[in-house]
Amino acid sequence: MLLMIPAWNEEESIEGVVEDARAHFEGAEILVVDDGSTDRTAAAARRAGATVASLPFNQGVGAAHQTGYIYGLAHGYELCGQIDGDGQHPAAELVPLVDAVAAGEADLVVGSRFAEVSGYHASFARRIGQRLFSLLVSTSTRQTFTDTTSGMRALNHRTMELFVRRYSPEFAEVESLQQAVRAGLAVKEMPVSMMAREQGSSFITPLGSAFYLFKTLTVLLVGHLRPGKVDPEAEL
C-alpha cells in the first residue's frame, strides 16, 4: 500500500504527520509530495523516514495528488491512502476508508467531516462554498456528497489510472468526485473526525476563497456537460 501526503510549506507539522501515518499503517510506503515548498518540508519528511517527491515549484494540490498517483502506478500499488500534510487528518481516521477499498466496497472512499455531527467548525464563507459544491456535485452525479473538499481519501488501482489521465490541477478534490462517478467508478463517503490546523497557515484567503468558489462552480458546470461513463483504463 502507498500512503501519499501532499505538502506545501509544512515543515512544522510534516514529521508528526509521517510518524502518525507509520504508526497506523505498518508496512506501507509513505510518500510525501513536496509541492515546491520554500521551507524545509522535504528535509523534515525525509528525517521522519518518508520517501519524498519534490516538485520544482508550487503547482497546486492537484498536481501533487497526480504525482502521487503516477508514483503509485509506476511502483505497482493496488491501494493508495491519502491525508494532508498540515496535521488535520489523524491517520487513525483513514484506516476504515482504506479497509473499505481493500474489501472491494468502493473504488474511491472519501472521509467526510459532515456526514455525521462532529466537532469540526469551518468559517461561514467556507460552509457556504462547501454546501454549494456538495449541491452541484450531488446533482450532477445523482449521488449525495456532504464533503467534496475533503483531502482524506482511499482509492484503488482503477481510480488512480483514471486520475493519472484526467485530474484538475486547481479543483482536485471537488472535480475528481464528479469525474469518478461519471466514469462509472463506485464512490462513497464515510464519516471521519478532523482536527484544526495547529502549525503553519492556510494558503486560502477570503478573496482567494471567493475566486476559487467561482472557478470551481464553472468547472463543475462544464464537467456536467461532458459525456458520462468513460473507461478509466482507456486513453482519453
Backbone as CSV, one residue per row, in Angstrom:
resi,resn,N_x,N_y,N_z,CA_x,CA_y,CA_z,C_x,C_y,C_z
1,MET,0.828,-1.202,0.000,0.000,0.000,0.000,0.864,1.255,0.000
2,LEU,0.390,2.277,-0.708,1.045,3.578,-0.710,0.209,4.549,0.118
3,LEU,0.853,5.317,0.986,0.176,6.368,1.720,0.804,7.685,1.275
4,MET,0.016,8.498,0.594,0.508,9.713,-0.036,0.090,10.948,0.763
5,ILE,1.065,11.846,0.976,0.823,13.065,1.746,1.310,14.267,0.942
6,PRO,0.397,15.034,0.341,0.817,16.265,-0.326,1.143,17.329,0.719
7,ALA,2.181,18.122,0.471,2.578,19.121,1.463,3.200,20.331,0.788
8,TRP,2.836,21.495,1.277,3.438,22.748,0.805,3.726,23.623,2.016
9,ASN,5.023,23.833,2.284,5.474,24.635,3.424,4.865,24.148,4.736
10,GLU,5.084,22.862,5.015,4.547,22.247,6.234,5.666,21.671,7.109
11,GLU,6.812,22.362,7.168,7.943,21.829,7.926,7.633,21.663,9.413
12,GLU,6.711,22.450,9.941,6.403,22.373,11.364,5.527,21.174,11.711
13,SER,4.793,20.649,10.747,3.843,19.572,11.047,4.167,18.250,10.371
14,ILE,4.972,18.246,9.314,5.088,17.054,8.465,5.711,15.870,9.188
15,GLU,6.663,16.100,10.070,7.264,14.963,10.789,6.214,14.231,11.625
16,GLY,5.414,14.978,12.332,4.363,14.356,13.141,3.351,13.616,12.294
17,VAL,3.021,14.167,11.129,2.067,13.515,10.228,2.636,12.189,9.729
18,VAL,3.900,12.187,9.337,4.544,10.959,8.846,4.619,9.920,9.954
19,GLU,5.002,10.338,11.149,5.107,9.400,12.267,3.743,8.803,12.626
20,ASP,2.702,9.620,12.580,1.346,9.139,12.854,0.912,8.133,11.794
21,ALA,1.232,8.424,10.537,0.883,7.513,9.444,1.600,6.177,9.591
22,ARG,2.861,6.216,9.937,3.624,4.969,10.099,3.068,4.124,11.239
23,ALA,2.609,4.780,12.297,2.080,4.055,13.453,0.804,3.301,13.120
24,HIS,0.030,3.794,12.159,-1.253,3.174,11.832,-1.229,2.342,10.553
25,PHE,-0.175,2.484,9.762,-0.077,1.734,8.509,1.299,1.093,8.396
26,GLU,1.520,0.120,9.262,2.797,-0.577,9.281,3.005,-1.301,7.955
27,GLY,4.150,-1.100,7.363,4.481,-1.763,6.101,4.138,-0.956,4.871
28,ALA,3.358,0.109,5.020,3.011,0.952,3.870,4.192,1.853,3.524
29,GLU,4.339,2.163,2.249,5.316,3.172,1.861,4.662,4.538,2.017
30,ILE,5.336,5.435,2.703,4.813,6.776,2.923,5.519,7.731,1.970
31,LEU,4.753,8.326,1.091,5.280,9.253,0.092,4.798,10.668,0.395
32,VAL,5.720,11.559,0.660,5.396,12.974,0.808,5.698,13.659,-0.517
33,VAL,4.669,14.268,-1.108,4.863,15.027,-2.343,5.038,16.484,-1.950
34,ASP,6.277,16.949,-2.025,6.617,18.321,-1.658,6.320,19.220,-2.856
35,ASP,5.273,20.022,-2.725,4.801,20.839,-3.845,5.538,22.171,-3.930
36,GLY,6.840,22.087,-4.170,7.636,23.294,-4.352,7.775,24.134,-3.103
37,SER,7.878,23.503,-1.944,7.987,24.254,-0.682,9.230,25.129,-0.665
38,THR,9.111,26.275,0.003,10.252,27.179,0.161,10.875,27.050,1.546
39,ASP,10.319,26.166,2.370,10.910,25.908,3.679,11.570,24.531,3.664
40,ARG,11.724,23.900,4.824,12.426,22.622,4.922,11.464,21.442,5.052
41,THR,10.328,21.528,4.377,9.355,20.434,4.399,9.970,19.130,3.929
42,ALA,10.681,19.149,2.812,11.260,17.922,2.255,12.263,17.300,3.216
43,ALA,13.131,18.116,3.799,14.134,17.608,4.732,13.477,17.011,5.970
44,ALA,12.442,17.669,6.471,11.743,17.158,7.656,11.057,15.837,7.356
45,ALA,10.480,15.715,6.164,9.806,14.469,5.790,10.806,13.324,5.669
46,ARG,11.955,13.596,5.067,12.996,12.558,4.956,13.509,12.172,6.335
47,ARG,13.655,13.149,7.207,14.115,12.864,8.570,13.152,11.929,9.292
48,ALA,11.864,12.042,8.960,10.856,11.182,9.578,10.778,9.816,8.904
49,GLY,11.533,9.623,7.828,11.595,8.326,7.167,10.712,8.166,5.954
50,ALA,10.136,9.262,5.447,9.272,9.172,4.275,10.076,9.233,2.984
51,THR,9.522,8.640,1.936,10.015,8.881,0.588,9.500,10.257,0.181
52,VAL,10.335,11.049,-0.497,9.929,12.404,-0.864,10.052,12.604,-2.367
53,ALA,8.973,13.090,-2.973,8.987,13.516,-4.373,8.814,15.028,-4.367
54,SER,9.820,15.756,-4.811,9.783,17.218,-4.765,9.500,17.796,-6.147
55,LEU,8.445,18.598,-6.249,8.151,19.308,-7.480,9.009,20.569,-7.529
56,PRO,9.432,21.001,-8.729,10.386,22.118,-8.830,9.830,23.459,-8.394
57,PHE,8.517,23.615,-8.438,7.877,24.844,-7.982,6.439,24.503,-7.600
58,ASN,5.794,25.403,-6.876,4.445,25.146,-6.408,3.464,25.073,-7.569
59,GLN,2.778,23.916,-7.693,1.866,23.698,-8.815,0.424,23.451,-8.376
60,GLY,0.191,23.418,-7.080,-1.163,23.206,-6.592,-1.395,21.776,-6.152
61,VAL,-2.426,21.595,-5.316,-2.666,20.293,-4.713,-3.005,19.229,-5.758
62,GLY,-3.649,19.638,-6.851,-3.989,18.665,-7.883,-2.762,18.036,-8.500
63,ALA,-1.752,18.851,-8.792,-0.510,18.329,-9.349,0.205,17.431,-8.346
64,ALA,0.128,17.806,-7.065,0.746,16.973,-6.028,0.055,15.622,-5.944
65,HIS,-1.283,15.627,-5.949,-2.018,14.369,-5.931,-1.661,13.508,-7.134
66,GLN,-1.673,14.109,-8.308,-1.428,13.343,-9.524,-0.012,12.770,-9.526
67,THR,0.942,13.521,-8.984,2.302,12.993,-8.848,2.300,11.721,-8.002
68,GLY,1.538,11.738,-6.918,1.444,10.553,-6.068,0.808,9.378,-6.777
69,TYR,-0.225,9.620,-7.580,-0.880,8.538,-8.318,0.049,7.952,-9.385
70,ILE,0.785,8.823,-10.052,1.752,8.342,-11.044,2.798,7.455,-10.371
71,TYR,3.269,7.890,-9.210,4.250,7.102,-8.455,3.648,5.760,-8.050
72,GLY,2.402,5.794,-7.571,1.753,4.562,-7.128,1.612,3.549,-8.250
73,LEU,1.193,4.000,-9.419,1.052,3.089,-10.558,2.406,2.576,-11.020
74,ALA,3.394,3.463,-11.059,4.728,3.073,-11.519,5.359,2.018,-10.618
75,HIS,4.969,2.020,-9.346,5.541,1.064,-8.389,4.587,-0.083,-8.066
76,GLY,3.535,-0.212,-8.857,2.664,-1.384,-8.760,1.730,-1.434,-7.579
77,TYR,1.398,-0.300,-6.983,0.499,-0.309,-5.832,-0.952,-0.457,-6.282
78,GLU,-1.694,-1.309,-5.599,-3.116,-1.508,-5.883,-3.996,-0.629,-5.009
79,LEU,-3.406,-0.038,-3.981,-4.187,0.704,-2.995,-3.411,1.935,-2.557
80,CYS,-4.103,3.058,-2.482,-3.471,4.311,-2.062,-4.361,5.013,-1.053
81,GLY,-3.774,5.417,0.057,-4.474,6.252,1.019,-3.840,7.632,0.987
82,GLN,-4.603,8.665,1.314,-4.017,9.998,1.334,-4.579,10.851,2.457
83,ILE,-3.678,11.608,3.051,-4.033,12.582,4.077,-3.221,13.835,3.811
84,ASP,-3.673,14.955,4.350,-2.971,16.212,4.150,-1.760,16.314,5.076
85,GLY,-0.843,17.206,4.717,0.391,17.353,5.481,0.331,18.371,6.596
86,ASP,-0.844,18.961,6.841,-0.937,20.024,7.834,-1.334,19.549,9.226
87,GLY,-1.524,18.240,9.371,-1.837,17.699,10.688,-3.311,17.655,11.028
88,GLN,-4.182,17.998,10.093,-5.618,17.996,10.375,-6.260,16.620,10.209
89,HIS,-5.537,15.684,9.595,-6.106,14.365,9.313,-5.430,13.290,10.160
90,PRO,-6.046,12.851,11.249,-5.464,11.760,12.040,-5.421,10.476,11.208
91,ALA,-4.291,9.820,11.190,-4.157,8.601,10.386,-5.141,7.527,10.814
92,ALA,-5.505,7.512,12.083,-6.460,6.509,12.568,-7.791,6.615,11.841
93,GLU,-8.162,7.835,11.453,-9.428,8.038,10.753,-9.392,7.506,9.329
94,LEU,-8.188,7.368,8.770,-8.049,6.867,7.407,-8.187,5.352,7.336
95,VAL,-7.928,4.672,8.440,-7.915,3.202,8.452,-9.208,2.591,7.903
96,PRO,-10.401,2.981,8.385,-11.619,2.362,7.839,-11.852,2.668,6.366
97,LEU,-11.368,3.804,5.882,-11.509,4.129,4.468,-10.685,3.154,3.628
98,VAL,-9.445,2.927,4.049,-8.559,2.002,3.347,-9.132,0.589,3.400
99,ASP,-9.640,0.195,4.558,-10.225,-1.142,4.698,-11.409,-1.332,3.752
100,ALA,-12.222,-0.277,3.589,-13.387,-0.376,2.715,-12.978,-0.576,1.257
101,VAL,-11.953,0.136,0.811,-11.476,-0.045,-0.562,-10.839,-1.416,-0.723
102,ALA,-10.044,-1.835,0.256,-9.395,-3.139,0.191,-10.421,-4.268,0.137
103,ALA,-11.574,-4.066,0.761,-12.628,-5.082,0.778,-13.494,-5.040,-0.477
104,GLY,-13.228,-4.098,-1.372,-13.989,-4.009,-2.610,-15.318,-3.302,-2.466
105,GLU,-15.515,-2.555,-1.378,-16.781,-1.860,-1.177,-16.925,-0.646,-2.094
106,ALA,-15.813,-0.096,-2.538,-15.838,1.062,-3.428,-14.476,1.201,-4.085
107,ASP,-14.452,1.955,-5.187,-13.179,2.267,-5.841,-12.515,3.476,-5.186
108,LEU,-13.341,4.369,-4.666,-12.863,5.594,-4.025,-13.725,5.866,-2.801
109,VAL,-13.076,6.044,-1.647,-13.798,6.367,-0.418,-13.265,7.694,0.115
110,VAL,-14.176,8.594,0.429,-13.832,9.934,0.900,-14.240,10.082,2.353
111,GLY,-13.359,10.624,3.163,-13.680,10.899,4.553,-14.433,12.210,4.679
112,SER,-15.644,12.158,5.225,-16.481,13.350,5.322,-16.562,13.881,6.749
113,ARG,-16.290,15.177,6.886,-16.435,15.859,8.173,-17.887,16.116,8.520
114,PHE,-18.774,16.020,7.529,-20.151,16.465,7.706,-21.185,15.358,7.537
115,ALA,-20.740,14.119,7.322,-21.685,13.018,7.158,-22.428,12.747,8.457
116,GLU,-21.789,13.058,9.577,-22.413,12.948,10.888,-22.086,14.205,11.676
117,VAL,-22.787,14.431,12.770,-22.498,15.583,13.626,-21.113,15.411,14.234
118,SER,-20.263,16.413,14.071,-18.910,16.341,14.611,-18.534,17.696,15.205
119,GLY,-17.349,17.747,15.773,-16.891,18.991,16.376,-16.134,19.877,15.421
120,TYR,-16.122,19.521,14.121,-15.371,20.315,13.159,-16.139,21.598,12.830
121,HIS,-15.442,22.734,12.861,-16.076,24.020,12.579,-15.324,24.729,11.455
122,ALA,-16.059,25.181,10.464,-15.479,25.938,9.356,-16.048,27.350,9.386
123,SER,-15.350,28.272,8.717,-15.843,29.645,8.647,-17.152,29.690,7.856
124,PHE,-17.877,30.789,8.014,-19.157,30.931,7.315,-18.956,30.835,5.803
125,ALA,-17.930,31.523,5.286,-17.684,31.512,3.842,-17.389,30.102,3.347
126,ARG,-16.606,29.364,4.119,-16.270,28.002,3.705,-17.494,27.094,3.759
127,ARG,-18.336,27.280,4.765,-19.548,26.462,4.851,-20.441,26.690,3.647
128,ILE,-20.572,27.963,3.239,-21.388,28.273,2.066,-20.800,27.619,0.823
129,GLY,-19.489,27.751,0.643,-18.839,27.140,-0.514,-18.984,25.631,-0.520
130,GLN,-18.784,25.005,0.645,-18.886,23.548,0.733,-20.299,23.074,0.397
131,ARG,-21.291,23.824,0.856,-22.670,23.428,0.568,-22.993,23.577,-0.916
132,LEU,-22.475,24.636,-1.530,-22.693,24.810,-2.964,-22.030,23.703,-3.767
133,PHE,-20.769,23.387,-3.406,-20.065,22.308,-4.100,-20.811,20.991,-3.930
134,SER,-21.236,20.710,-2.705,-21.931,19.452,-2.440,-23.231,19.365,-3.228
135,LEU,-23.945,20.486,-3.286,-25.194,20.501,-4.033,-24.966,20.236,-5.513
136,LEU,-23.969,20.910,-6.086,-23.741,20.770,-7.521,-23.188,19.388,-7.871
137,VAL,-22.231,18.889,-7.072,-21.686,17.561,-7.342,-22.759,16.498,-7.143
138,SER,-23.558,16.627,-6.098,-24.627,15.657,-5.847,-25.651,15.674,-6.976
139,THR,-25.954,16.864,-7.474,-26.916,16.980,-8.566,-26.375,16.376,-9.855
140,SER,-25.116,16.664,-10.172,-24.547,16.195,-11.437,-24.265,14.702,-11.435
141,THR,-24.049,14.120,-10.244,-23.740,12.689,-10.164,-24.938,11.852,-9.729
142,ARG,-26.000,12.534,-9.254,-27.178,11.850,-8.710,-26.793,10.954,-7.524
143,GLN,-25.831,11.457,-6.757,-25.358,10.746,-5.567,-25.049,11.799,-4.515
144,THR,-25.442,11.540,-3.279,-25.265,12.541,-2.231,-23.836,12.600,-1.727
145,PHE,-23.262,13.812,-1.733,-21.949,14.059,-1.158,-22.065,15.214,-0.175
146,THR,-21.427,15.065,0.974,-21.507,16.094,2.008,-20.205,16.850,2.206
147,ASP,-19.087,16.306,1.712,-17.776,16.933,1.951,-16.907,16.786,0.700
148,THR,-17.172,17.617,-0.287,-16.493,17.476,-1.576,-15.071,18.002,-1.573
149,THR,-14.670,18.742,-0.529,-13.311,19.281,-0.493,-12.377,18.480,0.412
150,SER,-12.839,17.352,0.915,-12.007,16.540,1.812,-10.803,15.949,1.085
151,GLY,-9.637,16.084,1.709,-8.423,15.501,1.156,-8.074,14.158,1.772
152,MET,-8.923,13.654,2.675,-8.699,12.333,3.263,-9.440,11.305,2.419
153,ARG,-8.677,10.439,1.745,-9.278,9.518,0.783,-8.517,8.204,0.723
154,ALA,-9.192,7.207,0.202,-8.563,5.931,-0.131,-9.071,5.535,-1.513
155,LEU,-8.206,5.017,-2.349,-8.593,4.681,-3.712,-7.792,3.497,-4.217
156,ASN,-8.353,2.832,-5.221,-7.695,1.644,-5.757,-6.971,1.941,-7.068
157,HIS,-6.388,0.887,-7.635,-5.603,0.997,-8.858,-6.418,1.593,-10.000
158,ARG,-7.663,1.180,-10.114,-8.523,1.651,-11.204,-8.753,3.166,-11.112
159,THR,-8.963,3.650,-9.902,-9.172,5.080,-9.711,-7.901,5.864,-9.984
160,MET,-6.766,5.338,-9.545,-5.503,6.009,-9.833,-5.283,6.126,-11.338
161,GLU,-5.631,5.092,-12.084,-5.460,5.135,-13.540,-6.302,6.249,-14.157
162,LEU,-7.530,6.420,-13.675,-8.373,7.498,-14.178,-7.759,8.856,-13.851
163,PHE,-7.313,9.033,-12.615,-6.809,10.337,-12.182,-5.454,10.675,-12.794
164,VAL,-4.688,9.679,-13.173,-3.423,9.956,-13.855,-3.685,10.572,-15.217
165,ARG,-4.782,10.158,-15.843,-5.094,10.640,-17.194,-5.887,11.942,-17.189
166,ARG,-6.701,12.148,-16.151,-7.532,13.353,-16.100,-7.679,13.776,-14.657
167,TYR,-7.060,14.895,-14.314,-7.131,15.371,-12.930,-6.864,16.864,-12.908
168,SER,-7.737,17.602,-12.298,-7.629,19.053,-12.299,-6.496,19.533,-11.396
169,PRO,-5.655,20.461,-11.867,-4.588,20.983,-11.018,-5.104,21.908,-9.923
170,GLU,-6.265,22.533,-10.120,-6.767,23.524,-9.174,-7.978,23.064,-8.375
171,PHE,-8.796,22.211,-8.943,-10.075,21.851,-8.327,-10.106,20.359,-7.996
172,ALA,-8.974,19.862,-7.524,-8.723,18.430,-7.422,-9.804,17.653,-6.700
173,GLU,-10.054,17.983,-5.445,-10.977,17.174,-4.659,-12.395,17.216,-5.231
174,VAL,-12.852,18.415,-5.557,-14.240,18.579,-5.976,-14.493,17.935,-7.337
175,GLU,-13.705,18.321,-8.337,-13.962,17.819,-9.684,-13.713,16.321,-9.799
176,SER,-12.765,15.809,-9.020,-12.442,14.385,-9.127,-13.621,13.510,-8.714
177,LEU,-14.431,13.954,-7.762,-15.621,13.194,-7.379,-16.594,13.115,-8.543
178,GLN,-16.802,14.237,-9.178,-17.710,14.278,-10.316,-17.239,13.354,-11.432
179,GLN,-15.963,13.431,-11.785,-15.487,12.631,-12.904,-15.414,11.154,-12.551
180,ALA,-15.132,10.818,-11.282,-15.067,9.409,-10.893,-16.436,8.743,-11.021
181,VAL,-17.471,9.411,-10.520,-18.819,8.843,-10.616,-19.252,8.757,-12.070
182,ARG,-18.996,9.800,-12.849,-19.412,9.807,-14.240,-18.617,8.824,-15.093
183,ALA,-17.461,8.392,-14.586,-16.671,7.373,-15.276,-17.109,5.958,-14.898
184,GLY,-18.090,5.846,-14.007,-18.608,4.539,-13.632,-17.934,3.904,-12.441
185,LEU,-17.102,4.653,-11.714,-16.461,4.111,-10.526,-17.411,4.173,-9.328
186,ALA,-17.229,3.254,-8.395,-18.034,3.243,-7.178,-17.384,4.168,-6.156
187,VAL,-18.112,5.206,-5.771,-17.584,6.214,-4.850,-18.510,6.309,-3.636
188,LYS,-17.938,6.383,-2.453,-18.751,6.522,-1.251,-18.053,7.426,-0.250
189,GLU,-18.827,7.974,0.664,-18.304,8.753,1.778,-18.398,7.931,3.059
190,MET,-17.482,8.205,3.980,-17.556,7.644,5.323,-17.271,8.763,6.314
191,PRO,-17.972,8.787,7.440,-17.751,9.864,8.414,-16.383,9.757,9.077
192,VAL,-15.712,10.897,9.238,-14.420,10.958,9.913,-14.381,12.200,10.788
193,SER,-13.433,12.212,11.701,-13.176,13.396,12.514,-11.856,14.007,12.069
194,MET,-11.825,15.314,11.996,-10.599,16.023,11.644,-10.309,17.060,12.703
195,MET,-9.054,17.517,12.739,-8.626,18.468,13.746,-8.340,19.819,13.108
196,ALA,-8.301,20.850,13.929,-7.942,22.177,13.447,-6.442,22.232,13.203
197,ARG,-6.042,23.047,12.253,-4.619,23.249,11.966,-3.946,23.866,13.186
198,GLU,-2.790,23.291,13.580,-2.062,23.807,14.737,-0.815,24.584,14.347
199,GLN,-0.184,24.188,13.220,1.006,24.885,12.749,0.770,25.404,11.346
200,GLY,1.591,26.405,10.957,1.505,26.926,9.599,0.202,27.681,9.395
201,SER,-0.070,27.991,8.157,-1.287,28.721,7.821,-1.811,28.275,6.483
202,SER,-3.113,28.399,6.284,-3.731,28.021,5.022,-3.375,29.036,3.949
203,PHE,-3.218,28.548,2.710,-2.925,29.446,1.601,-4.187,30.139,1.098
204,ILE,-5.368,29.760,1.602,-6.625,30.300,1.092,-7.022,31.542,1.889
205,THR,-7.081,32.690,1.215,-7.522,33.939,1.812,-9.008,34.132,1.519
206,PRO,-9.698,35.073,2.200,-11.110,35.311,1.881,-11.340,35.639,0.412
207,LEU,-10.513,36.512,-0.165,-10.655,36.846,-1.578,-10.360,35.631,-2.440
208,GLY,-9.308,34.882,-2.050,-8.970,33.667,-2.788,-10.083,32.643,-2.728
209,SER,-10.769,32.554,-1.584,-11.875,31.618,-1.440,-13.010,31.953,-2.399
210,ALA,-13.313,33.264,-2.516,-14.385,33.688,-3.418,-14.036,33.364,-4.866
211,PHE,-12.783,33.619,-5.244,-12.361,33.346,-6.614,-12.354,31.845,-6.882
212,TYR,-11.883,31.073,-5.891,-11.873,29.617,-6.021,-13.290,29.087,-6.176
213,LEU,-14.215,29.641,-5.398,-15.605,29.217,-5.478,-16.160,29.444,-6.884
214,PHE,-15.920,30.630,-7.422,-16.419,30.951,-8.764,-15.823,30.008,-9.807
215,LYS,-14.511,29.820,-9.772,-13.862,28.970,-10.767,-14.318,27.521,-10.657
216,THR,-14.447,27.035,-9.423,-14.837,25.641,-9.236,-16.254,25.388,-9.709
217,LEU,-17.145,26.289,-9.403,-18.522,26.137,-9.870,-18.577,26.109,-11.399
218,THR,-17.754,26.931,-12.041,-17.708,26.944,-13.503,-17.206,25.609,-14.038
219,VAL,-16.142,25.095,-13.415,-15.580,23.809,-13.850,-16.582,22.683,-13.661
220,LEU,-17.318,22.695,-12.559,-18.307,21.649,-12.316,-19.444,21.710,-13.333
221,LEU,-19.840,22.898,-13.691,-20.891,23.037,-14.693,-20.429,22.512,-16.046
222,VAL,-19.185,22.808,-16.406,-18.632,22.283,-17.655,-18.532,20.764,-17.584
223,GLY,-18.076,20.261,-16.427,-17.962,18.817,-16.254,-19.287,18.108,-16.364
224,HIS,-20.347,18.771,-15.933,-21.683,18.179,-16.010,-22.122,17.988,-17.459
225,LEU,-21.579,18.802,-18.362,-21.954,18.717,-19.775,-21.126,17.702,-20.545
226,ARG,-20.049,17.203,-19.914,-19.214,16.205,-20.598,-19.947,14.875,-20.691
227,PRO,-19.557,14.029,-21.659,-20.152,12.685,-21.737,-19.901,11.926,-20.446
228,GLY,-20.828,11.054,-20.086,-20.703,10.231,-18.891,-19.727,9.104,-19.082
229,LYS,-20.006,7.972,-18.527,-19.118,6.842,-18.349,-17.980,6.741,-19.357
230,VAL,-16.800,6.986,-18.843,-15.572,6.852,-19.612,-14.765,5.739,-18.975
231,ASP,-14.281,4.820,-19.792,-13.484,3.718,-19.268,-12.187,4.268,-18.705
232,PRO,-11.937,4.163,-17.383,-10.727,4.714,-16.802,-9.463,4.061,-17.309
233,GLU,-9.562,2.903,-17.939,-8.389,2.215,-18.452,-8.148,2.536,-19.931
234,ALA,-9.037,3.332,-20.504,-8.869,3.699,-21.906,-8.152,5.033,-22.002
235,GLU,-7.474,5.290,-23.074,-6.823,6.550,-23.297,-7.871,7.624,-23.560
236,LEU,-7.728,8.751,-22.904,-8.692,9.823,-23.060,-8.125,10.877,-24.009
